[in-house]
């Protein structure tokens, strides 16, 4: 029995659920309204208005407006400045040109092709490119040119004995017959007899006879000739390669044209440079060109250009537009009005500000603006929630079997000594709240027994459980649930956090055989050991049980009042939410309920 719980209830430190929920709802509503106001364009406008009307700038502006007059004002200075510019000769002459027929003609004709061509040709002729091109063209002559040198080199090569021999023999019938005879049987026989005749008389006679053959004689006569020797020497030589290169080069159309160009004494008159020069002279006398050139040099046009981009003209136009504007006229009248402040937009803003700051939503906003009342909403996000209002359990959030049973047998099973069988959802009821129902009814189910394994067994009771095992894992954060504390001694009803197995686990609350908050672990002998706070003295009724997890550190609260702190490294991991009822002794009645109105999990932002 816990004196701590008794004392906390006696002193009223454990507030009622109704008080807490009403306060939370009111705070949530106020926060929603606060955010709506905070993000509203109306508040943005009000804050901007407040900043302005309470600023030193606003006060100075009011003082300034109330002390204004036209005499000595900026507007009077602007009017005098405009009148002085209006009388200036440069400005007058500018407007003589602006919009005139001559300017219109000039602007049109200066963009004409004639002017474009003239300026391009003038630049060519006067900037030195023409003289350069003229000099280059006239300097190009045949004598001493690369072309002359190539022709001389070719002529010299043609006269050489080797090239002459090559030109005479290359591809000739005589050379073809000579090469063909090299592979003849007659020449082969001759060469064989020549070797054998030294020791064989008969072969010697045959050799002498064959030596007198006209084809043999002609072959060796040509083979030993100087012409053939020169042919072989020149073949593959640099001179032959160069000769062929030059021969090919000088016979091209480009080479012949180049030679003709170099020898032409009137090449300059036929050049592009001369054509451009002649066209330039022609355009220089054209009426359009002479008008544009003359107009560009006129004093009026030069003044027009000087004034066109000048500060004086820009200022003249600015002042003219300003002084002729309705705003200027109104400002002049305004400066002469003795009651000008009351008519200002700033005076209206001040009156609006005084009205706006009394709005209820703004009054409430500024009440909370610098308070810590909304810190929880600002620092925590809801990551899991169920109010169980639907008529069917949300299977996207909950399983109706343990994670271990789901992965082994595929359905719930009991452990030795259990008096009830956990059904697969049959004993779960939702609709405004979750009820895990214990019923006295005969049923069959599986029990895990060593070493036999799963064994079919009869049970007198059924119950149920829910788990987020396959859907949600609770990490660091806060778990809260509104649970009806109504212990039945023969039933262990628990809402707890675990990781796949029943133990170790952190009990948000357990009631029935034991009424406790805390942690269950397995001892070295395999027995369950508990550490925590007994809550036997807790009055029956609904409570908000909270468990905050930070790594291995756990903190329990009842109706927002901290009651317990524990540390367990084995539970420093993601944990699933579980709720179940188990019959541990025979019931005096036929049923018992474990009721949960809602559950929420928060994570720090």
C-alpha positions as CSV (number, residue, x, y, z in Angstrom):
1,X,0.0,0.0,0.0
2,X,1.4,3.4,-1.0
3,X,1.1,6.2,1.5
4,X,2.5,8.5,-1.3
5,X,-0.7,8.2,-3.4
6,X,-2.9,8.5,-0.3
7,X,-1.1,11.7,0.7
8,X,-1.2,13.2,-2.8
9,X,-5.0,12.6,-3.0
10,X,-5.6,13.9,0.5
11,X,-3.8,17.1,-0.1
12,X,-5.6,17.6,-3.5
13,X,-2.4,17.5,-5.6
14,X,-3.9,14.9,-7.9
15,X,-6.4,17.0,-9.7
16,X,-9.5,15.6,-11.2
17,X,-9.6,14.4,-14.8
18,X,-12.5,16.7,-15.6
19,X,-10.5,19.7,-14.4
20,X,-7.4,18.7,-16.4
21,X,-9.4,17.9,-19.6
22,X,-11.4,21.0,-19.3
23,X,-8.2,23.1,-18.8
24,X,-6.5,21.2,-21.7
25,X,-9.5,21.7,-24.0
26,X,-9.7,25.4,-23.1
27,X,-5.9,25.8,-23.6
28,X,-6.1,23.9,-26.9
29,X,-9.0,26.1,-28.1
30,X,-7.1,29.2,-26.9
31,X,-4.0,27.9,-28.7
32,X,-5.9,27.3,-31.9
33,X,-7.4,30.8,-31.7
34,X,-3.9,32.2,-30.8
35,X,-2.4,30.5,-33.9
36,X,-5.3,31.7,-36.1
37,X,-4.8,35.2,-34.8
38,X,-1.0,34.9,-35.0
39,X,-1.1,33.9,-38.6
40,X,-3.9,36.2,-39.6
41,X,-3.5,39.1,-41.9
42,X,-5.5,41.2,-39.4
43,X,-2.8,40.8,-36.7
44,X,-0.1,41.4,-39.2
45,X,-1.8,44.6,-40.2
46,X,-2.5,45.6,-36.6
47,X,1.2,45.0,-35.5
48,X,2.4,47.0,-38.4
49,X,-0.1,49.7,-37.5
50,X,0.9,49.7,-33.8
51,X,4.6,49.8,-34.7
52,X,3.9,52.8,-36.9
53,X,1.6,54.9,-34.7
54,X,3.8,54.4,-31.6
55,X,7.0,55.2,-33.5
56,X,9.1,58.4,-33.1
57,X,8.7,58.7,-36.9
58,X,4.9,59.0,-36.5
59,X,5.3,61.6,-33.7
60,X,7.8,63.6,-35.8
61,X,5.6,63.4,-38.8
62,X,2.6,64.8,-36.9
63,X,4.7,67.6,-35.6
64,X,6.1,68.3,-39.0
65,X,2.6,68.3,-40.7
66,X,1.2,70.7,-38.1
67,X,4.1,73.1,-38.7
68,X,4.0,73.0,-42.6
69,X,3.2,76.0,-45.0
70,X,3.6,76.6,-48.7
71,X,6.1,79.5,-48.2
72,X,9.6,78.1,-48.0
73,X,8.3,74.5,-48.8
74,X,9.8,72.1,-51.2
75,X,6.8,72.6,-53.5
76,X,7.6,76.4,-53.7
77,X,11.2,75.6,-54.5
78,X,10.2,73.1,-57.2
79,X,7.9,75.7,-58.9
80,X,10.7,78.3,-58.9
81,X,13.2,75.8,-60.3
82,X,10.8,74.8,-63.1
83,X,10.2,78.4,-64.1
84,X,13.9,79.1,-64.4
85,X,14.5,76.0,-66.6
86,X,11.5,77.0,-68.8
87,X,13.3,80.2,-69.7
88,X,16.8,78.6,-70.4
89,X,18.0,79.0,-74.0
90,X,19.3,75.4,-74.2
91,X,15.9,74.0,-73.2
92,X,14.0,76.3,-75.7
93,X,16.3,75.3,-78.6
94,X,15.9,71.6,-77.6
95,X,12.1,71.9,-78.1
96,X,12.6,73.6,-81.5
97,X,14.3,70.4,-82.7
98,X,12.1,67.8,-80.7
99,X,9.3,66.8,-83.0
100,X,10.5,68.8,-86.0
101,X,10.3,67.5,-89.7
102,X,14.1,67.6,-90.1
103,X,14.7,65.5,-87.0
104,X,12.1,63.0,-88.1
105,X,13.7,62.8,-91.6
106,X,17.2,62.5,-90.0
107,X,16.1,59.7,-87.6
108,X,14.5,57.8,-90.5
109,X,17.3,58.2,-93.0
110,X,20.2,57.6,-90.5
111,X,19.0,54.1,-90.2
112,X,18.8,53.5,-94.0
113,X,21.0,51.0,-95.8
114,X,22.8,53.8,-97.6
115,X,24.0,55.3,-94.3
116,X,24.8,51.9,-92.9
117,X,26.9,51.1,-96.0
118,X,28.5,54.6,-96.1
119,X,29.6,54.4,-92.4
120,X,31.0,50.9,-92.9
121,X,32.9,52.0,-96.1
122,X,34.1,55.2,-94.5
123,X,35.5,53.3,-91.6
124,X,37.2,50.9,-94.0
125,X,38.7,53.8,-96.1
126,X,39.7,56.2,-93.4
127,X,40.9,53.8,-90.6
128,X,43.7,52.4,-92.6
129,X,42.4,49.0,-93.8
130,X,41.9,50.3,-97.3
131,X,45.5,51.6,-97.7
132,X,46.8,48.4,-96.1
133,X,44.8,46.2,-98.5
134,X,45.9,48.4,-101.5
135,X,49.5,48.1,-100.5
136,X,49.2,44.3,-100.0
137,X,47.5,43.8,-103.4
138,X,50.1,45.9,-105.3
139,X,52.9,44.2,-103.5
140,X,51.9,40.8,-104.7
141,X,53.9,40.1,-107.9
142,X,55.0,37.0,-109.7
143,X,58.7,37.7,-109.5
144,X,60.2,36.4,-106.3
145,X,56.9,34.7,-105.3
146,X,56.5,31.2,-103.9
147,X,54.8,30.3,-107.1
148,X,57.7,31.4,-109.3
149,X,60.0,29.4,-107.0
150,X,57.9,26.3,-107.3
151,X,57.9,26.5,-111.1
152,X,61.6,27.0,-111.2
153,X,62.2,24.1,-108.8
154,X,59.9,21.9,-111.0
155,X,61.8,22.9,-114.2
156,X,65.1,22.1,-112.6
157,X,63.9,18.7,-111.4
158,X,62.5,17.9,-114.9
159,X,66.0,18.6,-116.4
160,X,67.7,16.2,-114.0
161,X,68.9,12.9,-115.5
162,X,67.1,10.8,-112.9
163,X,63.7,12.5,-113.5
164,X,64.2,12.2,-117.2
165,X,65.0,8.5,-116.9
166,X,61.9,8.1,-114.6
167,X,59.6,9.9,-117.0
168,X,60.9,7.9,-120.0
169,X,60.7,4.4,-118.3
170,X,57.9,4.6,-115.7
171,X,55.0,2.7,-117.2
172,X,56.8,2.1,-120.5
173,X,56.5,-1.1,-122.6
174,X,60.2,-1.6,-122.5
175,X,60.3,-1.6,-118.7
176,X,57.3,-3.9,-118.5
177,X,59.0,-6.4,-120.9
178,X,62.2,-6.2,-119.0
179,X,60.5,-7.0,-115.7
180,X,58.5,-9.8,-117.3
181,X,61.7,-11.4,-118.6
182,X,63.2,-11.5,-115.1
183,X,60.7,-14.3,-114.3
184,X,61.1,-16.2,-117.6
185,X,62.3,-19.9,-117.8
186,X,65.0,-18.8,-120.2
187,X,66.7,-16.4,-117.7
188,X,66.4,-19.0,-115.0
189,X,68.1,-21.6,-117.2
190,X,70.8,-19.2,-118.1
191,X,71.5,-18.5,-114.4
192,X,71.5,-22.2,-113.6
193,X,73.9,-23.1,-116.5
194,X,76.2,-20.2,-115.5
195,X,76.8,-21.8,-112.1
196,X,77.1,-25.4,-113.4
197,X,79.3,-24.7,-116.5
198,X,82.3,-24.4,-114.4
199,X,82.5,-28.2,-113.8
200,X,80.3,-29.6,-116.5
201,X,81.4,-29.4,-120.2
202,X,78.0,-30.1,-121.7
203,X,76.4,-27.5,-119.6
204,X,79.2,-25.1,-120.5
205,X,78.4,-25.5,-124.2
206,X,74.8,-25.0,-123.5
207,X,75.6,-21.9,-121.5
208,X,77.8,-20.4,-124.3
209,X,75.0,-21.1,-126.8
210,X,72.4,-19.4,-124.6
211,X,74.8,-16.5,-124.0
212,X,74.4,-15.6,-127.6
213,X,70.6,-15.5,-127.5
214,X,69.3,-12.1,-128.5
215,X,66.8,-11.8,-125.6
216,X,69.5,-12.7,-123.0
217,X,71.8,-10.2,-124.6
218,X,69.2,-7.5,-124.7
219,X,68.1,-8.2,-121.1
220,X,71.7,-7.7,-119.7
221,X,72.4,-4.8,-122.0
222,X,69.3,-2.9,-120.6
223,X,70.0,-4.2,-117.0
224,X,73.4,-2.6,-117.1
225,X,72.3,0.6,-118.8
226,X,72.8,4.0,-117.1
227,X,69.2,4.9,-117.8
228,X,67.9,1.9,-115.8
229,X,70.4,2.6,-113.0
230,X,69.2,6.2,-112.8
231,X,65.5,5.0,-112.8
232,X,66.3,2.7,-109.8
233,X,68.2,5.4,-108.0
234,X,65.4,8.0,-108.4
235,X,62.6,5.6,-107.4
236,X,61.5,6.4,-103.8
237,X,63.9,9.3,-103.5
238,X,63.0,12.7,-102.0
239,X,63.6,14.3,-105.4
240,X,61.0,12.1,-107.0
241,X,58.5,12.8,-104.2
242,X,59.1,16.5,-104.4
243,X,58.8,16.4,-108.3
244,X,55.4,14.7,-108.1
245,X,54.2,17.1,-105.4
246,X,55.3,20.1,-107.4
247,X,53.8,18.7,-110.7
248,X,50.5,18.1,-109.0
249,X,50.5,21.5,-107.3
250,X,51.3,23.6,-110.4
251,X,48.6,21.9,-112.5
252,X,45.8,22.8,-110.0
253,X,43.3,25.6,-111.0
254,X,44.1,27.5,-107.8
255,X,47.8,27.6,-108.6
256,X,47.2,28.7,-112.2
257,X,44.7,31.4,-111.0
258,X,47.2,32.5,-108.4
259,X,49.9,32.9,-111.1
260,X,47.6,34.7,-113.4
261,X,46.7,37.1,-110.5
262,X,50.3,37.8,-109.6
263,X,51.1,38.6,-113.3
264,X,48.0,40.8,-113.7
265,X,49.1,44.5,-113.7
266,X,45.5,45.7,-113.1
267,X,44.8,43.4,-110.2
268,X,44.2,46.3,-107.8
269,X,41.4,47.8,-110.0
270,X,39.8,44.4,-110.0
271,X,40.0,44.0,-106.2
272,X,37.3,44.1,-103.6
273,X,39.1,46.9,-101.9
274,X,38.9,49.1,-105.0
275,X,35.2,48.3,-105.4
276,X,34.6,49.4,-101.8
277,X,36.5,52.6,-102.4
278,X,34.5,53.4,-105.5
279,X,31.2,52.7,-103.7
280,X,32.3,54.9,-100.8
281,X,33.0,57.8,-103.2
282,X,29.6,57.3,-104.8
283,X,27.7,57.3,-101.5
284,X,29.6,60.4,-100.2
285,X,27.8,62.4,-102.9
286,X,24.3,60.9,-102.3
287,X,21.6,63.4,-101.2
288,X,20.5,61.3,-98.3
289,X,24.0,60.9,-97.0
290,X,24.9,64.6,-97.4
291,X,21.7,65.6,-95.6
292,X,22.4,63.3,-92.6
293,X,26.1,64.4,-92.4
294,X,25.2,68.1,-92.6
295,X,22.3,67.8,-90.1
296,X,24.6,65.9,-87.6
297,X,27.0,68.9,-87.6
298,X,24.3,71.6,-87.1
299,X,24.4,73.6,-83.9
300,X,20.7,72.9,-83.2
301,X,21.1,69.2,-83.4
302,X,24.3,69.2,-81.3
303,X,22.4,71.2,-78.7
304,X,19.5,68.7,-79.0
305,X,21.9,65.8,-78.3
306,X,23.6,67.6,-75.4
307,X,20.3,68.4,-73.7
308,X,18.5,65.2,-74.6
309,X,20.2,63.1,-71.9
310,X,21.1,66.0,-69.7
311,X,20.1,66.4,-66.0
312,X,18.5,69.8,-66.9
313,X,16.0,68.2,-69.3
314,X,15.3,65.3,-67.1
315,X,14.7,67.7,-64.2
316,X,12.5,69.9,-66.4
317,X,10.3,67.0,-67.4
318,X,10.1,65.7,-63.8
319,X,9.1,69.2,-62.6
320,X,6.7,69.8,-65.4
321,X,4.9,66.5,-64.7
322,X,5.0,67.1,-61.0
323,X,3.6,70.7,-61.1
324,X,0.9,69.8,-63.6
325,X,-0.2,66.8,-61.5
326,X,-3.3,66.7,-59.3
327,X,-1.1,65.6,-56.4
328,X,1.0,68.7,-56.5
329,X,-2.1,70.9,-56.7
330,X,-3.6,69.1,-53.8
331,X,-0.4,69.4,-51.8
332,X,-0.3,73.1,-52.4
333,X,-3.8,73.5,-51.2
334,X,-3.0,71.1,-48.3
335,X,0.0,73.2,-47.2
336,X,-2.3,76.2,-46.9
337,X,-4.9,74.3,-44.8
338,X,-4.7,75.1,-41.1
339,X,-6.6,71.9,-40.1
340,X,-4.5,69.6,-42.2
341,X,-3.5,67.1,-39.5
342,X,-7.1,66.0,-38.8
343,X,-7.5,65.2,-42.5
344,X,-4.4,63.0,-42.7
345,X,-4.2,59.3,-43.3
346,X,-2.0,59.1,-40.2
347,X,-4.7,60.6,-38.0
348,X,-7.2,58.0,-39.4
349,X,-4.6,55.3,-38.6
350,X,-4.3,56.5,-35.0
351,X,-8.1,56.4,-34.6
352,X,-8.2,52.9,-36.2
353,X,-5.4,51.7,-33.9
354,X,-7.3,52.7,-30.8
355,X,-10.4,50.8,-32.0
356,X,-8.5,47.7,-33.1
357,X,-6.5,47.1,-29.9
358,X,-9.8,46.5,-28.0
359,X,-10.8,43.6,-30.2
360,X,-11.3,40.4,-28.1
361,X,-9.0,38.2,-30.3
362,X,-6.2,40.8,-30.0
363,X,-6.7,41.1,-26.2
364,X,-6.4,37.3,-25.8
365,X,-3.4,37.1,-28.2
366,X,-1.4,39.6,-26.2
367,X,-2.4,37.9,-23.0
368,X,-0.7,34.7,-24.2
369,X,2.0,36.2,-26.4
370,X,4.9,36.1,-23.9
371,X,3.6,33.4,-21.6
372,X,4.7,29.8,-21.3
373,X,1.2,28.4,-21.4
374,X,1.5,27.1,-24.9
375,X,5.0,25.6,-24.6
376,X,3.7,22.0,-24.7
377,X,1.9,22.6,-28.0
378,X,5.0,24.4,-29.4
379,X,7.5,21.7,-28.4
380,X,5.6,18.4,-28.9
381,X,4.0,16.7,-31.9
382,X,1.3,14.0,-31.7
383,X,2.8,10.9,-33.5
384,X,0.1,8.4,-32.5
385,X,-3.5,8.8,-31.4
386,X,-6.7,6.8,-31.0
387,X,-9.9,7.9,-29.3
388,X,-11.6,4.5,-30.1
389,X,-14.8,6.3,-31.2
390,X,-15.2,4.1,-34.3
391,X,-17.4,0.9,-33.8
392,X,-14.5,-1.2,-35.0
393,X,-10.9,-1.3,-33.8
394,X,-8.6,0.5,-36.3
395,X,-6.5,-2.4,-37.7
396,X,-4.2,0.2,-39.3
397,X,-3.0,1.0,-35.8
398,X,-3.6,-2.1,-33.7
399,X,-3.2,-5.9,-33.8
400,X,-5.3,-8.1,-31.6
401,X,-2.5,-10.5,-30.9
402,X,1.0,-10.1,-29.4
403,X,3.9,-9.6,-31.7
404,X,5.4,-12.9,-30.6
405,X,2.2,-14.8,-31.2
406,X,1.8,-13.2,-34.6
407,X,5.3,-14.3,-35.7
408,X,5.1,-17.8,-34.2
409,X,1.7,-19.5,-34.1
410,X,-0.1,-16.8,-36.0
411,X,-2.7,-16.5,-33.2
412,X,-2.8,-15.8,-29.5
413,X,-1.8,-18.6,-27.1
414,X,-1.5,-19.0,-23.4
415,X,1.3,-19.7,-21.0
416,X,1.2,-22.5,-18.4
417,X,-1.0,-21.4,-15.4
418,X,-3.0,-18.8,-17.5
419,X,-6.7,-19.2,-16.7
420,X,-7.9,-17.2,-19.7
421,X,-7.3,-17.4,-23.5
422,X,-6.7,-14.2,-25.4
423,X,-9.0,-14.2,-28.4
424,X,-8.2,-12.5,-31.7
425,X,-10.4,-9.4,-31.2
426,X,-13.6,-11.1,-30.1
427,X,-13.2,-9.6,-26.6
428,X,-12.4,-6.1,-27.9
429,X,-15.1,-3.5,-28.0
430,X,-14.9,0.1,-29.3
431,X,-17.2,3.0,-29.7
432,X,-16.4,6.1,-27.5
433,X,-13.9,4.0,-25.6
434,X,-11.9,0.8,-25.7
435,X,-13.1,-2.1,-23.5
436,X,-11.1,-5.3,-23.1
437,X,-13.7,-7.7,-21.8
438,X,-13.0,-10.7,-19.6
439,X,-15.8,-13.3,-20.0
440,X,-16.5,-16.5,-18.1
441,X,-17.0,-18.9,-21.0
442,X,-15.6,-22.2,-22.0
443,X,-13.3,-22.3,-25.0
444,X,-10.3,-24.2,-26.4
445,X,-6.9,-22.8,-27.3
446,X,-3.2,-23.4,-27.4
447,X,-0.8,-23.4,-24.5
448,X,2.9,-23.4,-24.7
449,X,4.3,-26.3,-22.7
450,X,7.9,-27.5,-22.5
451,X,9.1,-29.7,-24.1
452,X,5.9,-30.6,-26.0
453,X,5.4,-27.2,-27.5
454,X,1.9,-26.0,-28.3
455,X,-0.8,-28.1,-26.7
456,X,-4.6,-27.8,-27.2
457,X,-6.2,-26.9,-23.8
458,X,-9.6,-26.0,-22.3
459,X,-10.2,-22.6,-20.7
460,X,-13.0,-21.2,-18.5
461,X,-12.4,-17.6,-19.5
462,X,-11.7,-15.5,-22.5
463,X,-10.1,-12.1,-22.7
464,X,-8.2,-9.9,-25.2
465,X,-5.3,-7.7,-26.0
466,X,-4.3,-5.0,-28.5
467,X,-0.8,-4.1,-29.7
468,X,0.8,-1.6,-32.1
469,X,3.6,-4.2,-32.7
470,X,3.5,-4.2,-36.6
471,X,2.3,-0.6,-36.9
472,X,3.9,1.8,-34.5
473,X,7.0,1.9,-32.3
474,X,7.2,4.3,-29.4
475,X,10.7,5.9,-29.1
476,X,11.6,8.9,-26.9
477,X,8.6,11.0,-26.0
478,X,5.4,10.9,-23.9
479,X,2.7,8.2,-23.8
480,X,-0.6,9.3,-22.3
481,X,-3.8,7.3,-21.9
482,X,-7.1,8.0,-20.1
483,X,-7.8,4.8,-18.2
484,X,-10.6,3.8,-15.9
485,X,-8.9,2.7,-12.6
486,X,-11.3,0.0,-11.5
487,X,-9.2,-3.0,-10.3
488,X,-10.6,-6.5,-10.2
489,X,-8.3,-8.6,-8.0
490,X,-8.7,-11.7,-10.1
491,X,-7.7,-9.9,-13.3
492,X,-4.3,-8.4,-14.2
493,X,-5.2,-5.5,-16.6
494,X,-2.2,-3.7,-18.0
495,X,-1.3,-0.9,-20.4
496,X,2.5,-1.3,-21.1
497,X,5.4,-0.7,-23.4
498,X,7.5,-3.7,-24.6
499,X,9.8,-4.8,-27.4
500,X,8.4,-8.0,-28.9
501,X,8.2,-9.9,-25.7
502,X,6.1,-9.6,-22.5
503,X,9.1,-8.9,-20.2
504,X,11.0,-6.6,-19.8
505,X,8.3,-4.0,-20.0
506,X,7.4,-0.5,-18.7
507,X,3.9,-0.5,-17.2
508,X,2.0,2.7,-17.8
509,X,-0.3,1.2,-15.3
510,X,-1.3,-2.3,-14.1
511,X,-4.3,-3.0,-11.9
512,X,-6.0,-5.9,-10.4
513,X,-3.8,-8.5,-8.7
514,X,-1.3,-5.7,-8.4
515,X,-1.9,-2.0,-8.7
516,X,1.4,-0.6,-9.8
517,X,3.3,1.8,-12.0
518,X,6.8,0.8,-13.0
519,X,9.0,-1.7,-14.8
520,X,9.0,-5.5,-15.0
521,X,12.2,-7.4,-15.6
522,X,13.3,-11.1,-15.5
523,X,15.6,-12.1,-12.7
524,X,18.5,-14.4,-13.3
525,X,16.3,-17.4,-12.3
526,X,13.7,-16.4,-14.9
527,X,11.2,-15.0,-12.5
528,X,9.5,-11.6,-13.0
529,X,10.8,-8.8,-10.8
530,X,8.9,-5.5,-10.4
531,X,10.2,-2.0,-9.6
532,X,7.9,0.9,-9.2
533,X,5.1,2.6,-7.2
534,X,2.1,0.8,-5.7
535,X,-1.1,2.7,-6.3
536,X,-3.5,0.6,-4.2
537,X,-4.8,3.8,-2.5
538,X,-5.8,5.4,-5.8
539,X,-9.5,6.1,-5.8
540,X,-11.6,4.4,-8.5
541,X,-12.3,6.5,-11.5
542,X,-10.8,7.8,-14.7
543,X,-7.2,9.0,-14.7
544,X,-4.7,10.3,-17.3
545,X,-1.6,8.1,-16.8
546,X,1.5,9.5,-18.5
547,X,4.9,8.0,-19.1
548,X,7.8,10.1,-20.5
549,X,10.7,8.1,-22.0
550,X,14.1,9.7,-22.6
551,X,16.6,7.0,-23.6
552,X,16.8,4.7,-20.5
553,X,15.0,7.2,-18.2
554,X,11.3,6.9,-17.5
555,X,9.0,9.3,-15.6
556,X,5.4,8.5,-14.6
557,X,2.6,11.0,-14.0
558,X,-1.0,10.7,-12.7
559,X,-3.2,13.5,-13.9
560,X,-0.1,15.6,-14.8
561,X,1.5,15.1,-11.3
562,X,4.9,13.4,-11.4
563,X,4.9,10.4,-9.1
564,X,7.8,8.1,-10.2
565,X,11.2,8.1,-12.0
566,X,13.1,4.9,-13.0
567,X,16.0,4.0,-15.3
568,X,16.3,0.8,-17.3
569,X,18.9,0.3,-20.1
570,X,17.2,-2.9,-21.4
571,X,14.2,-0.7,-22.5
572,X,16.4,1.9,-24.2
573,X,14.9,1.0,-27.6
574,X,11.8,1.4,-29.7
575,X,8.8,-0.1,-27.9
576,X,5.3,-1.1,-29.0
577,X,2.1,-0.2,-27.1
578,X,0.2,-3.1,-25.5
579,X,-3.0,-3.4,-23.5
580,X,-4.4,-6.6,-22.1
581,X,-6.4,-8.4,-19.4
582,X,-5.4,-11.8,-17.9
583,X,-7.4,-13.8,-15.5
584,X,-5.1,-14.9,-12.6
585,X,-7.8,-16.3,-10.2
586,X,-11.4,-17.4,-10.5
587,X,-13.8,-14.5,-10.9
588,X,-16.6,-13.9,-8.4
589,X,-18.8,-12.8,-11.3
590,X,-19.0,-13.6,-15.0
591,X,-17.2,-10.6,-16.6
592,X,-14.8,-7.7,-16.0
593,X,-13.8,-4.8,-18.2
594,X,-10.5,-2.9,-18.8
595,X,-11.6,0.5,-20.2
596,X,-9.4,3.1,-22.0
597,X,-11.0,6.2,-23.4
598,X,-8.0,7.5,-25.5
599,X,-4.3,7.1,-26.0
600,X,-1.8,9.6,-27.4
601,X,2.0,9.5,-28.1
602,X,4.0,12.7,-28.4
603,X,7.5,13.3,-29.8
604,X,9.6,16.4,-29.2
605,X,9.9,18.6,-32.3
